[in-house]
Amino acid sequence: MQKDIPVAPLAGIAWLGLWLPMLLAAGVIIGVAVMPAQTTPAHGLLLALPLLIVIGAGLSWAARRRRIVLSNRDLQITATLYRKQVPVEAIDLDNARVVSLDEHTELRPMVKTNGFTLPGFSAGHYRMRNLAKAFCLVTDRSRVLVLPLRDGLTLLLSPEKPRELLDQLLELAGQRPAR
């Protein structure tokens, strides 16, 4: 059994946070290249534009690479360049819950240890505000599924329907889903 769980979409501010700096850098490169009294050859500077486009395209690809899959008894998370596979048995489902990170600020990803961040988007390995370790795929801070693992790590996930995913995990673990 393999079931794709839809991930909450990225907010427009995330795309703006990615592409606005790229466009500003392109504007600076073009502005410097067309200045009349320049000492740097313009063709050298203009070669930076294709590189900037490649970097922007690569970051856009990474930001679109978001997936949650329930496969057999494993939860597989793909968050940009990062992946995590967790057996359902390793999840402390008694303490799992759906929260708003605006209300539960101690769970917010604060220190990026190895991750990818855009405004409104956190993916990868972080330390939460309470300094505990977390693996994040957060696209909507108002509805985050908090899944503590038995080894001390916490998963912070943003499926479109977090309560539904929690119920499916409870069912797989042989516990009755809370209604």
Phi and psi in degrees as a GROMACS rama.xvg file:
@    title "Ramachandran Plot"
@    xaxis  label "Phi"
@    yaxis  label "Psi"
@TYPE xy
-134.532  125.405  GLN-2
-129.287  123.333  LYS-3
-78.842  130.451  ASP-4
-103.297  119.541  ILE-5
-62.2033  135.698  PRO-6
-93.2341  141.673  VAL-7
-58.4711  138.581  ALA-8
-68.6948  156.31  PRO-9
-71.3839  142.498  LEU-10
-73.8976  154.799  ALA-11
-58.8406  -28.2915  GLY-12
-63.6066  -29.3043  ILE-13
-66.1982  -43.8913  ALA-14
-67.5095  -37.1202  TRP-15
-63.5988  -41.4929  LEU-16
-64.972  -24.7483  GLY-17
-83.3714  -49.4512  LEU-18
-88.5964  -25.509  TRP-19
-61.5386  -46.8018  LEU-20
-62.0118  -34.8049  PRO-21
-64.332  -44.4476  MET-22
-66.4041  -38.2424  LEU-23
-64.3724  -42.8438  LEU-24
-63.1018  -40.9071  ALA-25
-62.5915  -40.5685  ALA-26
-62.5592  -40.7816  GLY-27
-65.3945  -43.943  VAL-28
-60.7459  -46.916  ILE-29
-65.6476  -42.2867  ILE-30
-60.2189  -43.3034  GLY-31
-69.025  -37.485  VAL-32
-66.8718  -30.3869  ALA-33
-97.754  3.16632  VAL-34
-63.9707  136.749  MET-35
-68.5322  -39.6243  PRO-36
-103.328  69.3009  ALA-37
-112.227  151.861  GLN-38
-103.961  -16.5373  THR-39
-90.0186  134.068  THR-40
-61.4212  132.665  PRO-41
-63.9527  -35.9597  ALA-42
-65.1527  -31.2465  HIS-43
-66.0421  -41.8659  GLY-44
-68.8812  -38.2835  LEU-45
-68.5574  -19.7763  LEU-46
-67.6446  -19.5224  LEU-47
-71.0365  -24.6949  ALA-48
-62.4555  -48.7915  LEU-49
-61.5179  -35.6953  PRO-50
-63.2083  -41.2155  LEU-51
-62.1191  -40.6479  LEU-52
-65.716  -41.5865  ILE-53
-63.6941  -43.0042  VAL-54
-63.0773  -45.3082  ILE-55
-61.5354  -41.5218  GLY-56
-65.7411  -40.8971  ALA-57
-63.5442  -43.0681  GLY-58
-67.3965  -35.96  LEU-59
-65.3417  -41.9436  SER-60
-59.9051  -46.1493  TRP-61
-61.4701  -42.4356  ALA-62
-66.2167  -26.9423  ALA-63
-82.4687  -13.0297  ARG-64
-85.3544  81.7072  ARG-65
-134.135  125.344  ARG-66
-155.948  140.892  ARG-67
-125.987  126.648  ILE-68
-129.879  134.018  VAL-69
-102.282  107.122  LEU-70
-121.705  116.859  SER-71
52.874  -110.752  ASN-72
-116.304  26.1424  ARG-73
-120.24  144.67  ASP-74
-104.339  118.564  LEU-75
-110.58  126.109  GLN-76
-119.928  128.378  ILE-77
-116.117  120.06  THR-78
-130.799  97.1836  ALA-79
55.2177  -112.559  THR-80
-90.9585  4.4548  LEU-81
-116.842  147.016  TYR-82
-135.352  148.878  ARG-83
-144.682  131.944  LYS-84
-122.146  125.507  GLN-85
-130.813  125.558  VAL-86
-66.7948  145.121  PRO-87
-57.6557  -33.7231  VAL-88
-65.0098  -22.0484  GLU-89
-83.4737  -5.93637  ALA-90
-94.2906  130.632  ILE-91
-82.6496  82.3447  ASP-92
-69.1255  -19.4052  LEU-93
-65.3689  -27.0847  ASP-94
-107.807  6.27906  ASN-95
-74.3556  145.945  ALA-96
-161.389  164.774  ARG-97
-104.874  126.679  VAL-98
-135.405  167.813  VAL-99
-102.656  126.767  SER-100
-70.7529  -14.7868  LEU-101
-73.0847  -29.9426  ASP-102
-90.5702  -37.8443  GLU-103
-104.492  73.2699  HIS-104
-66.8734  -21.2266  THR-105
-66.2179  -18.3308  GLU-106
-95.1943  -3.76011  LEU-107
-63.7023  137.328  ARG-108
-66.7473  121.015  PRO-109
-114.638  -51.4138  MET-110
-106.448  117.467  VAL-111
-80.9215  116.394  LYS-112
-93.7391  -31.0826  THR-113
-167.753  85.6456  ASN-114
-153.43  -172.86  GLY-115
-132.169  122.116  PHE-116
-128.746  133.965  THR-117
-131.3  164.41  LEU-118
-56.5873  122.13  PRO-119
79.7871  11.6959  GLY-120
-145.859  125.51  PHE-121
-132.008  128.451  SER-122
-139.825  134.686  ALA-123
113.749  -151.912  GLY-124
-98.6744  129.633  HIS-125
-139.265  166.384  TYR-126
-107.067  132.016  ARG-127
-76.7061  174.346  MET-128
-59.743  -30.1108  ARG-129
-84.6641  9.30073  ASN-130
72.0817  4.24951  LEU-131
-75.1826  153.929  ALA-132
-79.0647  144.901  LYS-133
-144.809  146.742  ALA-134
-107.382  124.804  PHE-135
-117.585  143.696  CYS-136
-140.659  79.9158  LEU-137
-111.84  115.811  VAL-138
-118.203  -15.6261  THR-139
-139.364  102.795  ASP-140
-70.0239  -12.735  ARG-141
-81.9785  -19.28  SER-142
-140.071  90.31  ARG-143
-117.246  130.869  VAL-144
-86.9268  118.221  LEU-145
-99.4564  116.228  VAL-146
-119.224  97.4872  LEU-147
-72.1598  138.375  PRO-148
-98.3305  157.628  LEU-149
-68.9762  -18.4456  ARG-150
-88.2795  3.32863  ASP-151
103.555  -19.4912  GLY-152
-74.2605  154.974  LEU-153
-123.933  136.747  THR-154
-97.2336  129.515  LEU-155
-114.85  112.872  LEU-156
-125.365  149.51  LEU-157
-120.533  69.903  SER-158
-72.7212  159.814  PRO-159
-58.577  -39.2088  GLU-160
-124.708  84.234  LYS-161
-62.6799  -37.3958  PRO-162
-64.1947  -38.0936  ARG-163
-64.4762  -42.3021  GLU-164
-64.4179  -42.1622  LEU-165
-61.1323  -42.2408  LEU-166
-61.768  -40.3927  ASP-167
-65.0509  -39.8632  GLN-168
-65.8355  -41.6311  LEU-169
-62.5617  -40.3512  LEU-170
-64.2445  -43.4348  GLU-171
-62.9268  -35.4183  LEU-172
-78.842  -4.44254  ALA-173
85.6545  9.32456  GLY-174
-98.3574  151.464  GLN-175
-74.1852  132.348  ARG-176
-64.2739  136.603  PRO-177
-72.8667  130.742  ALA-178
